[in-house]
Amino acid sequence: MSYVTYDDFESARGPSAVYWLIGLCVAVYFVQATLVGDANMANWFGYAAGDMASGSMWTIATYMFVHGGLMHLLLNLWTLWLFGPRVERAWGASTFTWYYLWCGLGGWAFHYMFQRNGGILIGASAAILGVAVAYASRWPDDEVLFFGVVPMKVKWLVAFLALINITMTVLDNGSAGGTAYAAHFGGMVAGWVYLRAPGAGSLDRFRRQLTPAPDYGDEPPRAVPKTSRPRERDSDDVVAQSKAAMARVRPASRPHAAPAAVATPVAGTALDAVLDKIAAEGLESLTTAERLMLDEWSKRLRELNP
C-alpha cells in the first residue's frame, strides 16, 4: 500500500510518537532475534490464556510490541508509517500515543472474549488498524494502492479490512493458533468508539483541532483587563466610556497642548468608526490596526485626564 493523493493540511511538527513506536518495536525484535529467541520473547511478553489468573498483567500491553518474524514486523511498521504520521500531526504526540495504546487494549479485549484459545497473542496489528480507522475518519477519500496494484480509497480499504477480520473471527473461533482476527477487529472497534465518545476525542473534536487558527500577524497578544461586570456588556461599556471621554476632551482643547494630544478631524473620524464597530460587532471584530489605534487613544485620554 502507498499514498496516491495527499491532503493540503500539514503541520511543522514531526511524528515523534510514530518514530518512538517504530523504534521500540525494532529494538524488541533485535533483542528477540539476537539474544532471547522468538519463543522466549513471546512467552515472556505475549499474552496467553491464563495470564490474568497468574498475575502476568503486563502482557495485555507488552504483546503489541512483540512480533512473530521479520515479515510480520515489517508489514506492521509499514502500515503504521503509512497512516500514523498525519494522525499524530493532527492530534499531537501524547494524544496519538494514548489512542494507539487504547486500540491495542481493545484488540486484547476482543481476543480475550472471542478467541481466547487462539494461542499467544503478539503483534501491533490491532493498534495500527485502529490508527487506520482514525485516518479514514479524517481523510476518507485519500487513495492507496492495495497490494501495490489496486487503487482504493482509504474508507473502502478500512471497511474491507473490518469485513475480512470480523468474518474470519467467526470462522476461526476456537482455533488453536494462526492470525488473531478478533484482536484486529477489536482494535478497529476501539478506535471507532474513541472517535465518537463524547468529550474523549470525538470526530467533531478531531476535525476542530485540524481547523487552522486565524492569522493575526506577528504581534504578541495583549492582555485583556479583568472586570467584574458581565461579559456581554464589555463592548457597550468601552464605547460609552470612550465617547464620554472624547466629549470632555474635545471642547476643552487647550491652545498650548502638545501636538500629540490634539485630536485631528481625520483621527477623530477614524476613532468614531472604530467605536461604532465595537458597538455593532463587539471587541473581537477589531483588526490589529484598529486595536492599536484604540490603545493609543486610550493612552492619550488617560494623560489628559489624570
Secondary structure by P-SEA (a helix, b strand, c coil): ccccccccccccccaaaaaaaaaaaaaaaaaaaccccaaaaaaacccccccccccccccccccccccccaaaaaaaaaaaaaccaaaaaaccaaaaaaaaaaaaaaaaaaaacccccccccccaaaaaaaaaaaaaaccccccccccccccccaaaaaaaaaaaaaaaaaaacccccccaaaaaaaaaaaaaaaacccccccaaaaaaaaccccccccccbbbbbbbcccccaaaaaaaaaaaaaaaaccccccccccccccccaaaaaaaaaaaaaaaccccccccaaaaaaaaaaaaaaaaacc
